[in-house]
Every structure is written in structure tokens, then in C-alpha cells.
């Protein structure tokens, strides 16, 4: 199928609808901000709307619609919302716009039943879903009255821990071109069929499906029951039977007394399917009283004092300008964001620094630069270490990095992993290719490496990295594993002389260092769209040492730019046909020890 990358069309901003004041009033009214019960003051802020069945479906629907009116096309706005549903049954349709997080507050997805749709569509963009970013849904049971739920998304739009009692489709409704470009589904049960439609790439991890239909460029299934059989490249489906090691993202719950907890699921090894469909998930709860509940306006000093007291952090929806990094040094710390909570570096600083300790969780946050000169935005560990964290690994869930787009800024590295045994479960690390005026340009939002791994035994599920100016991924640690990689080279390379190193044109998007002796990766896709008609080339998409222990399985390249734009000369090292000067794709079943398998 042919795709034109209009996802990267420059937008001129999003006008905030006049409904915003109404939403603010509602959050303090009948759908109140979450309280600890028994008349205690609200603790989750004005942009967490907590719904109870007793409020009535019509009243709830009106408030959900008001949020969507603000957020439908609000791609680079400042508003953030979480729509939280207490256990019970609701008859509502929930349209999910930008920076909107829909979550159930039960112990199981089946505790919150939505008789209606939880929908991400793209009519705001004329049926083109390739800019449906920055939204989330989790811990819900969805019973669509017509039997079909629609989740037409691209990057940074996870659906987790859901039960769809019907079919699920992953592309937009007509009219329009109906494109969509990437997504992530985990710990979810779909009773019926999942239809990928126009989805360019997708990762399903630890799901259970009645069936699956469709494939375009790069469909990857890990530990998923009911997944299609391995068939890459015809069609391009990669199936890994079991998930080697993972735990699921922590989530907020409320009990019958109105008390809130954060449930932290247990680590699983060699797993398939969901954590919850056969009974209560294993794990432990942390009372909300042990969290500092952060609100916009909290400074780095305030947040770090809370961490030093041994508290966890729960970020309520909003934007947090920080002039210093969060310093996470205590094993077992949970840092959890609601509503795409956004941490913004304003003084060339890092945003999160995790020490080389056990069992830290960073989840559900958007990390953004608003200044130049940051060395790194998120780091785990500080330099090489011999410590083994396999029994209690640190995990990153739904961590999204943005360099430019809303405001100009730059960083040398997006995320750096120095500790061993870290698990990464869905990240989108994005140097913006479009955004508000003055926020995007080759020298306006400079960014070097997107994802740098120095630690050993690091495992990544769902690695989306785009438009960085050097290697998108640079892997120096041993025994690393990647399950699904999606990449686009920078669009805005002004000249070939501006992009290259040591006699090589461009940079490999996925680079495994020559010192590495063991590395495995499955389901890799790298694309180019050089949009300045400057005849730009990169010599290869993937670059790895020729050794038996480094194995790439199911990899492909795509060229999307038209004649005169340039392309990718080789797929991996010096193997693979070019894709260039017009739409083209190239597939390899594998590469190891200098041998490519077509």
C-alpha cells in the first residue's frame, strides 16, 4: 500500500475551544477532582475528572464531550486532562483527543464497563490519523453497541489493560485517506477480531485476540495469544511466542471507601497473554498517602524534597517547568504521570536522573526541552556499572521525549541507559519535524542521539525514535534485545555536507557498537523522507558488527520522498538494495555475521 507522509505537514497551532472554562468549572462540580473520601479536599487537581455511575450518563457524557471539544485538534496546546472512571457501568461514548488519558480505577479492566466506544479517530485532520499522538486509554472494559471499537493512532498513544467485547479497528473512519502510523497495545483482551487496516506499523505485547487481520510494513507480536503466524516479509508479520521479561505499567485504583492506591504489577518471565484475564493480577499496592501528588507549579526543589523524604511521585495533568532534574535515588520509587503530564527543561538541564538502584518505575510522562544545551533529558545510572539488577529491574513505561514542536530547544541525548537489566516498555523519542512557528528547524531544535544504551542486558519493547541528527539509536551495552523498532531519519537535512561523519553519508538509524558481541533485535523499520529536495542520502539504515552473536531478524527500509530527494543506499551495513528517489521498500529476513537473508 502506498503512503504519503502528510503526518509531517507543519501545523500553525491549535485554537483552544471556548469550552475550556466550562471544563474547568465542571472539574470542581459534579464530576469532582478526586478526593480521599469523607469530605477531604481534592487531591488530584482540577484536570482529573473522576466519574461515578451515580452522576448519571447524560451529565458524564456532557463533560466528556466538553473535554474532547477542547482537545480534538489541540496538538500543541498546554491543556492536559485525565478522565477517571470509578468501578461501575456507564453508557457513554468517549472520544479521546490530544493529551487526554482515559482510565478505569478498578483492580481489573472488567470493574469499569463502558457500554459505548472509547474512540480515537481523525476527522479533525480530514481522516488522516498519522498525527494522532499523545493520548492513552487503560484499565477499561469497552462494550461497543455496534460491535466495533476504533483506535486509530500513531506514536505515543498506548492502549493498555483493556477488554474489548467486540472487534477493534486501528484505522480512521471515512471520509479521508484513512491513514494511521504506529501504535502499541499491551496486556489487553479483544474478544473479536483486530483489523490493522492502514496501520503502517504496530506492536502488540502480552495480548489475547480472537483473531487478527491485515499487515503493511511492520507488524510485531510478542507474547500474544491469537497472534498471526510468523510470515515476514509476505506479509510483514513478526511473531515472538513469549515475552522474556516484563512487568506491566502501574495504575491508579480506588476502593469502596474512596481511598486511592497505585497498583504495581509483579515481574513476569517467559509470559504470554494478559496479567488479569485469568484472575487478579499479581503485584502490590502503594497507598496514595505515600505519594507526593504533584500539581503544576511544583518546583524541582519541591519534588526533590519529596523524593528525599522517601515519597513516590504522582504527577497530575499539566506542564511542569523545571530548572533542575528530578533525582531518583531510592530503590522501588514510582514516578507516575496522569494525563500526559509534561516535564519541561527550562535551563539546559536534565529532567530525570535515576541512580543505579533496583526497581525504579518512570511511567506516563512527556519530557520536553524549552532551552538549549541539555546533555540528556532522562538518564538511568551514571556511567558503566557491574551491578546486576535482573531480580528487580528498573522500568520505563510510556515515556515520551519531545525536542521542538511546542517550543524551540535542544539536547545531546534523549534517553540514556547506563544501568544493567533495565526494561523499556514503549517510548517515542521525537525531534519535531512540525509544530508551532519558530519551534522547528535544523538549528532551532538540534538533537544528537535519541536513545543511548551503555548498560548490559537492556530489553526494549516498542522503540520509536525519529528525526535525530546523529544515530537515532546507539547501543553500546552487551546482550541487549529490541522487540520492534520504528524510525524516520531527519526530514530537514539542508545539505549532504551537513549530515555525515568519517566519510559516511548520514548516520545509521540503529547502530550497534563494534565492541558489542551479543545483541538481538526483531521487527525493525526505518524510513526516509528528505523534504527539501536536496538529494540527501544515508549509506545505511542499520549498522552492526559482523559477529555471530549479533542477530537482526525481520528488518526493512522505506523511501517516501519523491524524485530528487535522495534515499537509503543499503539496508544493513553494505547489504540490501537501495530505496531512493520515490516510494520504495526493501525487506530482509535477517542479518548476522556478515550474511543477509532475503
Secondary structure, 3 states (H helix, E strand, C coil): CCCCCHHHCCCCCCCCCCCHHHHHHHHCCCCCCCECCCCCCECCCCCEEEECHHHCHHHHHHHHHHHHHHHCCCCCCCCCEEEEECCEEECCCEECCCCEEEEECCCCHHHEEECCCEEECCHHHCCCHHHCCCEEEEEEEECCCCCEEEECCCCCCCEEEEEECCEEECCCCCCCCCCECCCEEECCEEEEEEECCCECEEEEECCEEEEEECCCCEEEEECCECCCCCCCCCCCEEEECCEEEECCCCEEEECCCCCEEEEEECCEEEECCCCCCCCCCCEEEEEHHHEEEECCCCCHHHHHHHHHCCCEEEECCCEEEECCCEEECCCCCEEEEEEEEEEEECCCCCCEEECCCCCCEEEEEEEEECCCCEEEEEEECCCCCCCCCHHHCCEEEEEEEEECCCCCCCEEEEEEECCCCCEEEEEEEEECCCCCCCCCCCCCCCEEEEEEECCCCCEEEEEEEECCCCCCEEECCCCEEEEEEEEECCCCCCCHHHCEECCEECCCCEEECCCCCCEEEEEEEEEECCCCCCCEEEEEEEECCCCCCEEEEEEEEEECCCCCCEEEEEEECCECCCEECCCEEEEEEEEECCEEEC
